[in-house]
Amino acid sequence: MVDDDKSEAEREPVTINTSVPHSARVWNYLLGGKDNYPVDRMAGDKVLEVFPGMVDIARQSRYMLTRVVRHLAAEAGIRQFLDIGTGLPTVDNTHEVAQRLAPESRIVYVDNDPLVLVHAAALLTSSPEGETDYLQADVRDPEHILDEAAKTLDFEQPTALMLMGIMGLVADYDEARSIVDRLLAALPSGSYLALYDGTDTDPAYVRALGGYNRGGAVPYTPRSPELIKGFFEGVELLEPGVVPVSSWRIESNPWGEPPEVACWGGLARKP
């Protein structure tokens, strides 16, 4: 269920800047969604001109998120999810996947895009046994996120921290590592870290991001696979480790092997 008294969607005024692209809206466009503006489509098209494979990255990363949540809910017994960098609602959001398998699951979504706030009602649906909430907050303020999320989640119980495609928006690597460490420090043993981000493994992708970053959006910084692995120091990586998202526990399908993409991630357990 949802506590309407504390829903950010009910409390905060919404101001949307449609003059500059925003990562959540551009991502929505690349996934084929309709919750974007001309400036976002223009930014997305410029990326695709240089790097058509961006659509594969968008789709394959989304598929990995679904597989991760299924594993956590069905096999690891996780019933709490803190999903930071939520993006705009699409098919198989975290709460939908988790609550299909475990209706009592609790999910807190976090994003700083006002348009996500507009659509928060779609994220705040929940099974009667579970609960969802949405926070309008920035990943650079982990203490605020944790304080607010604690109104819905019990941080004495194992929790899945999901940072899917968000840490590349924090340009300084040491700051990004500090954010992840501070978030994990608040979670008990048996919690999980799920994280992926764009990598510098494809020169065309790096060039496309360079053009995107010059378009006025918050810059996105691709990192080497080794730096992505660095986010998982101190936690126990599950097989197959940090790999391209399209290779993480791939499932059989009639279309054959998915393409390898310049986006790497993994899932790890806090000991």
Contacts in CASP RR format, 6 or more apart in sequence:
PFRMAT RR
TARGET T0000
AUTHOR 0000-0000-0000
METHOD contacts of the structure
MODEL  1
MVDDDKSEAEREPVTINTSVPHSARVWNYLLGGKDNYPVDRMAGDKVLEV
FPGMVDIARQSRYMLTRVVRHLAAEAGIRQFLDIGTGLPTVDNTHEVAQR
LAPESRIVYVDNDPLVLVHAAALLTSSPEGETDYLQADVRDPEHILDEAA
KTLDFEQPTALMLMGIMGLVADYDEARSIVDRLLAALPSGSYLALYDGTD
TDPAYVRALGGYNRGGAVPYTPRSPELIKGFFEGVELLEPGVVPVSSWRI
ESNPWGEPPEVACWGGLARKP
1 126 0 8 1.000
1 128 0 8 1.000
1 130 0 8 1.000
1 131 0 8 1.000
2 124 0 8 1.000
2 125 0 8 1.000
2 126 0 8 1.000
2 131 0 8 1.000
2 132 0 8 1.000
2 133 0 8 1.000
3 131 0 8 1.000
3 133 0 8 1.000
3 152 0 8 1.000
4 10 0 8 1.000
6 133 0 8 1.000
6 151 0 8 1.000
7 120 0 8 1.000
7 124 0 8 1.000
7 133 0 8 1.000
7 134 0 8 1.000
8 117 0 8 1.000
8 120 0 8 1.000
8 133 0 8 1.000
8 134 0 8 1.000
8 135 0 8 1.000
8 136 0 8 1.000
9 117 0 8 1.000
9 120 0 8 1.000
9 121 0 8 1.000
9 124 0 8 1.000
9 134 0 8 1.000
12 117 0 8 1.000
12 136 0 8 1.000
14 114 0 8 1.000
14 117 0 8 1.000
14 118 0 8 1.000
15 114 0 8 1.000
16 114 0 8 1.000
16 115 0 8 1.000
16 118 0 8 1.000
17 114 0 8 1.000
18 37 0 8 1.000
18 38 0 8 1.000
18 39 0 8 1.000
19 39 0 8 1.000
20 39 0 8 1.000
20 215 0 8 1.000
20 216 0 8 1.000
20 217 0 8 1.000
21 39 0 8 1.000
21 40 0 8 1.000
21 42 0 8 1.000
21 43 0 8 1.000
21 44 0 8 1.000
21 212 0 8 1.000
21 215 0 8 1.000
21 216 0 8 1.000
21 217 0 8 1.000
22 40 0 8 1.000
22 113 0 8 1.000
22 115 0 8 1.000
22 217 0 8 1.000
22 218 0 8 1.000
23 113 0 8 1.000
23 169 0 8 1.000
23 217 0 8 1.000
23 218 0 8 1.000
23 220 0 8 1.000
24 85 0 8 1.000
24 86 0 8 1.000
24 87 0 8 1.000
24 88 0 8 1.000
24 111 0 8 1.000
24 113 0 8 1.000
24 115 0 8 1.000
24 116 0 8 1.000
25 35 0 8 1.000
25 36 0 8 1.000
25 37 0 8 1.000
25 40 0 8 1.000
25 88 0 8 1.000
25 113 0 8 1.000
25 115 0 8 1.000
26 36 0 8 1.000
26 40 0 8 1.000
26 43 0 8 1.000
26 44 0 8 1.000
26 47 0 8 1.000
26 212 0 8 1.000
26 217 0 8 1.000
27 58 0 8 1.000
27 87 0 8 1.000
27 88 0 8 1.000
28 34 0 8 1.000
28 35 0 8 1.000
28 36 0 8 1.000
28 40 0 8 1.000
28 87 0 8 1.000
28 88 0 8 1.000
28 90 0 8 1.000
29 36 0 8 1.000
29 40 0 8 1.000
29 41 0 8 1.000
29 44 0 8 1.000
30 44 0 8 1.000
30 47 0 8 1.000
30 48 0 8 1.000
30 54 0 8 1.000
30 55 0 8 1.000
30 58 0 8 1.000
31 58 0 8 1.000
31 59 0 8 1.000
31 62 0 8 1.000
31 90 0 8 1.000
33 88 0 8 1.000
33 90 0 8 1.000
35 88 0 8 1.000
35 89 0 8 1.000
35 115 0 8 1.000
35 119 0 8 1.000
43 212 0 8 1.000
43 215 0 8 1.000
43 217 0 8 1.000
44 54 0 8 1.000
44 212 0 8 1.000
46 208 0 8 1.000
46 211 0 8 1.000
46 212 0 8 1.000
47 54 0 8 1.000
47 208 0 8 1.000
47 209 0 8 1.000
47 211 0 8 1.000
47 212 0 8 1.000
48 54 0 8 1.000
48 55 0 8 1.000
48 208 0 8 1.000
50 204 0 8 1.000
50 207 0 8 1.000
50 208 0 8 1.000
50 211 0 8 1.000
51 202 0 8 1.000
51 204 0 8 1.000
51 205 0 8 1.000
51 207 0 8 1.000
51 208 0 8 1.000
53 204 0 8 1.000
53 205 0 8 1.000
53 259 0 8 1.000
53 261 0 8 1.000
54 205 0 8 1.000
54 208 0 8 1.000
56 246 0 8 1.000
56 258 0 8 1.000
56 259 0 8 1.000
56 261 0 8 1.000
57 198 0 8 1.000
57 205 0 8 1.000
57 245 0 8 1.000
57 261 0 8 1.000
57 262 0 8 1.000
57 263 0 8 1.000
60 244 0 8 1.000
60 245 0 8 1.000
60 246 0 8 1.000
60 258 0 8 1.000
60 259 0 8 1.000
60 261 0 8 1.000
60 263 0 8 1.000
61 164 0 8 1.000
61 165 0 8 1.000
61 196 0 8 1.000
61 245 0 8 1.000
61 261 0 8 1.000
61 263 0 8 1.000
62 90 0 8 1.000
62 92 0 8 1.000
63 245 0 8 1.000
63 246 0 8 1.000
63 258 0 8 1.000
64 164 0 8 1.000
64 196 0 8 1.000
64 245 0 8 1.000
64 246 0 8 1.000
64 248 0 8 1.000
64 265 0 8 1.000
65 94 0 8 1.000
65 162 0 8 1.000
65 164 0 8 1.000
65 194 0 8 1.000
66 92 0 8 1.000
66 97 0 8 1.000
67 248 0 8 1.000
67 249 0 8 1.000
67 251 0 8 1.000
68 162 0 8 1.000
68 194 0 8 1.000
68 248 0 8 1.000
68 266 0 8 1.000
68 267 0 8 1.000
69 81 0 8 1.000
69 94 0 8 1.000
69 97 0 8 1.000
69 98 0 8 1.000
69 160 0 8 1.000
69 162 0 8 1.000
70 97 0 8 1.000
70 101 0 8 1.000
71 249 0 8 1.000
71 267 0 8 1.000
72 78 0 8 1.000
72 81 0 8 1.000
72 98 0 8 1.000
72 160 0 8 1.000
72 192 0 8 1.000
72 194 0 8 1.000
72 267 0 8 1.000
73 79 0 8 1.000
73 97 0 8 1.000
73 98 0 8 1.000
73 101 0 8 1.000
73 102 0 8 1.000
73 105 0 8 1.000
74 101 0 8 1.000
74 102 0 8 1.000
76 192 0 8 1.000
76 269 0 8 1.000
77 102 0 8 1.000
77 158 0 8 1.000
78 98 0 8 1.000
78 105 0 8 1.000
78 158 0 8 1.000
78 159 0 8 1.000
78 160 0 8 1.000
78 192 0 8 1.000
79 98 0 8 1.000
79 102 0 8 1.000
79 104 0 8 1.000
79 105 0 8 1.000
79 106 0 8 1.000
79 157 0 8 1.000
79 158 0 8 1.000
80 105 0 8 1.000
80 106 0 8 1.000
80 107 0 8 1.000
80 153 0 8 1.000
80 154 0 8 1.000
80 157 0 8 1.000
80 158 0 8 1.000
80 159 0 8 1.000
80 160 0 8 1.000
81 94 0 8 1.000
81 95 0 8 1.000
81 98 0 8 1.000
81 105 0 8 1.000
81 106 0 8 1.000
81 107 0 8 1.000
81 108 0 8 1.000
81 159 0 8 1.000
81 160 0 8 1.000
81 162 0 8 1.000
82 108 0 8 1.000
82 110 0 8 1.000
82 145 0 8 1.000
82 149 0 8 1.000
82 153 0 8 1.000
82 159 0 8 1.000
82 160 0 8 1.000
82 161 0 8 1.000
82 162 0 8 1.000
82 183 0 8 1.000
83 94 0 8 1.000
83 107 0 8 1.000
83 108 0 8 1.000
83 109 0 8 1.000
83 110 0 8 1.000
83 162 0 8 1.000
83 164 0 8 1.000
84 110 0 8 1.000
84 111 0 8 1.000
84 139 0 8 1.000
84 145 0 8 1.000
84 161 0 8 1.000
84 162 0 8 1.000
84 163 0 8 1.000
84 166 0 8 1.000
84 183 0 8 1.000
85 109 0 8 1.000
85 110 0 8 1.000
85 111 0 8 1.000
85 112 0 8 1.000
85 139 0 8 1.000
85 163 0 8 1.000
85 164 0 8 1.000
85 165 0 8 1.000
85 166 0 8 1.000
86 93 0 8 1.000
86 94 0 8 1.000
86 109 0 8 1.000
86 110 0 8 1.000
86 111 0 8 1.000
86 116 0 8 1.000
86 123 0 8 1.000
86 134 0 8 1.000
87 111 0 8 1.000
87 113 0 8 1.000
87 116 0 8 1.000
88 113 0 8 1.000
88 115 0 8 1.000
88 116 0 8 1.000
88 119 0 8 1.000
89 116 0 8 1.000
89 119 0 8 1.000
89 122 0 8 1.000
89 123 0 8 1.000
93 122 0 8 1.000
93 123 0 8 1.000
94 107 0 8 1.000
94 109 0 8 1.000
94 162 0 8 1.000
95 105 0 8 1.000
95 107 0 8 1.000
95 109 0 8 1.000
95 123 0 8 1.000
95 125 0 8 1.000
95 126 0 8 1.000
95 132 0 8 1.000
98 105 0 8 1.000
98 107 0 8 1.000
99 105 0 8 1.000
99 107 0 8 1.000
99 126 0 8 1.000
99 127 0 8 1.000
99 129 0 8 1.000
99 130 0 8 1.000
103 127 0 8 1.000
103 128 0 8 1.000
103 129 0 8 1.000
103 130 0 8 1.000
104 127 0 8 1.000
104 129 0 8 1.000
104 130 0 8 1.000
105 127 0 8 1.000
105 130 0 8 1.000
106 130 0 8 1.000
106 131 0 8 1.000
106 132 0 8 1.000
106 152 0 8 1.000
106 153 0 8 1.000
107 126 0 8 1.000
107 131 0 8 1.000
107 132 0 8 1.000
107 133 0 8 1.000
108 132 0 8 1.000
108 133 0 8 1.000
108 134 0 8 1.000
108 135 0 8 1.000
108 148 0 8 1.000
108 149 0 8 1.000
108 152 0 8 1.000
108 153 0 8 1.000
109 120 0 8 1.000
109 123 0 8 1.000
109 132 0 8 1.000
109 133 0 8 1.000
109 134 0 8 1.000
109 135 0 8 1.000
110 134 0 8 1.000
110 135 0 8 1.000
110 137 0 8 1.000
110 139 0 8 1.000
110 145 0 8 1.000
110 149 0 8 1.000
111 117 0 8 1.000
111 134 0 8 1.000
111 135 0 8 1.000
111 136 0 8 1.000
111 137 0 8 1.000
112 136 0 8 1.000
112 137 0 8 1.000
112 138 0 8 1.000
112 139 0 8 1.000
114 136 0 8 1.000
116 123 0 8 1.000
116 134 0 8 1.000
116 136 0 8 1.000
117 134 0 8 1.000
117 136 0 8 1.000
120 134 0 8 1.000
123 132 0 8 1.000
123 134 0 8 1.000
124 132 0 8 1.000
124 133 0 8 1.000
124 134 0 8 1.000
125 132 0 8 1.000
126 132 0 8 1.000
131 152 0 8 1.000
132 152 0 8 1.000
133 149 0 8 1.000
133 151 0 8 1.000
133 152 0 8 1.000
135 145 0 8 1.000
135 148 0 8 1.000
135 149 0 8 1.000
137 144 0 8 1.000
137 145 0 8 1.000
137 148 0 8 1.000
139 145 0 8 1.000
139 163 0 8 1.000
139 166 0 8 1.000
139 167 0 8 1.000
139 169 0 8 1.000
139 170 0 8 1.000
139 179 0 8 1.000
140 170 0 8 1.000
140 175 0 8 1.000
140 179 0 8 1.000
142 179 0 8 1.000
142 182 0 8 1.000
142 183 0 8 1.000
143 182 0 8 1.000
145 183 0 8 1.000
146 155 0 8 1.000
146 183 0 8 1.000
146 186 0 8 1.000
149 155 0 8 1.000
153 159 0 8 1.000
155 186 0 8 1.000
155 187 0 8 1.000
155 188 0 8 1.000
156 188 0 8 1.000
157 188 0 8 1.000
158 187 0 8 1.000
158 188 0 8 1.000
158 189 0 8 1.000
158 190 0 8 1.000
158 191 0 8 1.000
158 192 0 8 1.000
159 187 0 8 1.000
159 188 0 8 1.000
159 191 0 8 1.000
159 192 0 8 1.000
160 191 0 8 1.000
160 192 0 8 1.000
160 193 0 8 1.000
160 194 0 8 1.000
161 183 0 8 1.000
161 184 0 8 1.000
161 187 0 8 1.000
161 191 0 8 1.000
161 192 0 8 1.000
161 193 0 8 1.000
161 194 0 8 1.000
162 194 0 8 1.000
162 195 0 8 1.000
163 180 0 8 1.000
163 183 0 8 1.000
163 193 0 8 1.000
163 194 0 8 1.000
163 195 0 8 1.000
163 231 0 8 1.000
164 194 0 8 1.000
164 195 0 8 1.000
164 196 0 8 1.000
165 195 0 8 1.000
165 196 0 8 1.000
165 197 0 8 1.000
165 198 0 8 1.000
165 263 0 8 1.000
166 197 0 8 1.000
167 176 0 8 1.000
167 179 0 8 1.000
167 180 0 8 1.000
167 195 0 8 1.000
167 197 0 8 1.000
167 231 0 8 1.000
168 176 0 8 1.000
168 197 0 8 1.000
168 198 0 8 1.000
168 220 0 8 1.000
168 221 0 8 1.000
168 222 0 8 1.000
168 223 0 8 1.000
169 218 0 8 1.000
169 219 0 8 1.000
169 220 0 8 1.000
169 221 0 8 1.000
170 176 0 8 1.000
170 179 0 8 1.000
170 221 0 8 1.000
171 219 0 8 1.000
171 221 0 8 1.000
173 223 0 8 1.000
173 227 0 8 1.000
176 231 0 8 1.000
177 230 0 8 1.000
177 231 0 8 1.000
180 193 0 8 1.000
180 195 0 8 1.000
180 231 0 8 1.000
184 191 0 8 1.000
184 193 0 8 1.000
184 235 0 8 1.000
184 270 0 8 1.000
187 270 0 8 1.000
188 270 0 8 1.000
189 270 0 8 1.000
189 271 0 8 1.000
190 269 0 8 1.000
190 270 0 8 1.000
190 271 0 8 1.000
191 269 0 8 1.000
191 270 0 8 1.000
192 267 0 8 1.000
192 268 0 8 1.000
192 269 0 8 1.000
192 270 0 8 1.000
193 231 0 8 1.000
193 232 0 8 1.000
193 235 0 8 1.000
193 267 0 8 1.000
193 268 0 8 1.000
193 270 0 8 1.000
194 266 0 8 1.000
194 267 0 8 1.000
195 228 0 8 1.000
195 231 0 8 1.000
195 232 0 8 1.000
195 265 0 8 1.000
195 266 0 8 1.000
196 228 0 8 1.000
196 245 0 8 1.000
196 263 0 8 1.000
196 264 0 8 1.000
196 265 0 8 1.000
196 266 0 8 1.000
197 222 0 8 1.000
197 223 0 8 1.000
197 228 0 8 1.000
197 263 0 8 1.000
197 264 0 8 1.000
197 265 0 8 1.000
198 205 0 8 1.000
198 220 0 8 1.000
198 222 0 8 1.000
198 223 0 8 1.000
198 228 0 8 1.000
198 262 0 8 1.000
198 263 0 8 1.000
198 264 0 8 1.000
199 222 0 8 1.000
199 223 0 8 1.000
199 224 0 8 1.000
199 225 0 8 1.000
199 228 0 8 1.000
199 262 0 8 1.000
199 263 0 8 1.000
199 264 0 8 1.000
200 206 0 8 1.000
200 222 0 8 1.000
200 223 0 8 1.000
200 224 0 8 1.000
200 262 0 8 1.000
201 224 0 8 1.000
201 225 0 8 1.000
201 262 0 8 1.000
201 264 0 8 1.000
202 261 0 8 1.000
202 262 0 8 1.000
205 222 0 8 1.000
205 262 0 8 1.000
206 222 0 8 1.000
209 220 0 8 1.000
209 222 0 8 1.000
212 220 0 8 1.000
213 219 0 8 1.000
213 220 0 8 1.000
222 262 0 8 1.000
225 242 0 8 1.000
225 264 0 8 1.000
228 242 0 8 1.000
228 264 0 8 1.000
228 265 0 8 1.000
229 242 0 8 1.000
232 242 0 8 1.000
232 266 0 8 1.000
232 268 0 8 1.000
234 271 0 8 1.000
235 268 0 8 1.000
235 269 0 8 1.000
235 270 0 8 1.000
235 271 0 8 1.000
236 268 0 8 1.000
236 269 0 8 1.000
236 270 0 8 1.000
236 271 0 8 1.000
237 266 0 8 1.000
237 267 0 8 1.000
237 268 0 8 1.000
238 266 0 8 1.000
238 267 0 8 1.000
238 268 0 8 1.000
238 269 0 8 1.000
240 247 0 8 1.000
240 248 0 8 1.000
240 249 0 8 1.000
241 248 0 8 1.000
241 265 0 8 1.000
241 266 0 8 1.000
241 267 0 8 1.000
242 264 0 8 1.000
242 265 0 8 1.000
242 266 0 8 1.000
243 264 0 8 1.000
243 265 0 8 1.000
243 266 0 8 1.000
244 260 0 8 1.000
244 261 0 8 1.000
244 262 0 8 1.000
244 263 0 8 1.000
244 264 0 8 1.000
244 265 0 8 1.000
245 261 0 8 1.000
245 263 0 8 1.000
245 264 0 8 1.000
245 265 0 8 1.000
246 258 0 8 1.000
246 259 0 8 1.000
246 260 0 8 1.000
246 261 0 8 1.000
247 258 0 8 1.000
247 260 0 8 1.000
248 265 0 8 1.000
248 266 0 8 1.000
248 267 0 8 1.000
250 257 0 8 1.000
250 258 0 8 1.000
END
